[in-house]
Amino acid sequence: MPKETNKQPIEAYLREILPLVDREIEKIVPRILSPEWLEKTLGKADFVYDPESLSNALSKPIWDLLDRGGKRWRPGLLILSCEALGGKKELALKFTPLVEIIHNGTLVSDDIEDSSEVRRGKPCIHKIFGIDIAVNLGSAMCFLATPLLYNNYYGLEEKKLLKLNNLVSQEVLKCHAGQAMDIYWHRGQKYDVTEKEYLQMCAYKTGTLARLAAKIGAVLGDATQEQLEALGKFAETIGIAFQIQDDILNLTGEKFQQGKGIGEDIHEGKRTLMVIHSLHQESQPDKKRLLEILNSHPEDQATIVEAILILKKNNSIEYAKEKARTLVKNAWQQLDTRLEESQAKKTLKSFADYLIEREI
């Protein structure tokens, strides 16, 4: 993949779809949960609903997070995957809440698990609303968009509905499996993580919702099974590359715009691709010191910088950048011949370039 890419068209595309996606999300999860919404979504109450409490514990914190922004690139991937197969943008747009609500739910949970303080420039949801509400919210957001399917809001044929239901269930489970691996590793309970294990973790933790987005778009666009799998693999690889780039930005300073300090991953003891690469180099003193730092979860910036310097010394940051580019390049080659030429296909290719070369 080329190192230089024209970011403006992709950024403009994401800015264009953001309000459209949020409008669809608000149809599924309104800012105020009415008795009518509750009955439509949850079924008729045996006794009586409490809309005010449910609004304050569900929709209010959801919209607190969503209103902070975010790239909405997964919905963009869903729409482009559908359009690249000749499907309709209008239909694809209606199903974007399935990935965006789930994604934001994982952020709520992730911030609790990482003891994070800030998300998108504001205190994390658990810091504002409490850990109890945030824990419940993180899991609830995995299901809040599923009425799209079980109520069949848009009249899809049963075969497509079944396929989408199966996709959502499988991918959400994989997402939790990826997070489980990541948590176990950065607690220092596995010292010999391999590169392939790391990539599988990323494929599940970050790649799974990208894969889900692309496959939903593919189903809506009437993809063949071959096209479905190729699009899913390409999107999964974008997710892996996105995670690698996210890890790189965490060490190079640009993540201050996201309200995070340099090297937060070092403090958390995360086994990123750069750490794994560095630990497999021959220098035993470097390896020993890097492990000591990661397992001590340092707070002071000097120790964090020391770890970053070890990674730089071993060329681990450059290695990770090149690995991300190579993975996406290879996945695109598998997809390229399975899609007819179109503007959506061109945008899909540029989209991948943008996500792995971004600076924030």
PyMOL commands that set and color helices and strands:
alter all, ss='L'
color gray80, all
select helices_A, chain A and resi 7-28+35-42+51-66+73-84+89-94+97-113+125-129+131-140+147-150+158-186+195-205+207-220+225-252+254-258+264-268+273-279+284-296+301-313+316-336+343-357
alter helices_A, ss='H'
color red, helices_A
select strands_A, chain A and resi 118-119+122-123
alter strands_A, ss='S'
color yellow, strands_A
deselect
rebuild
show_as cartoon
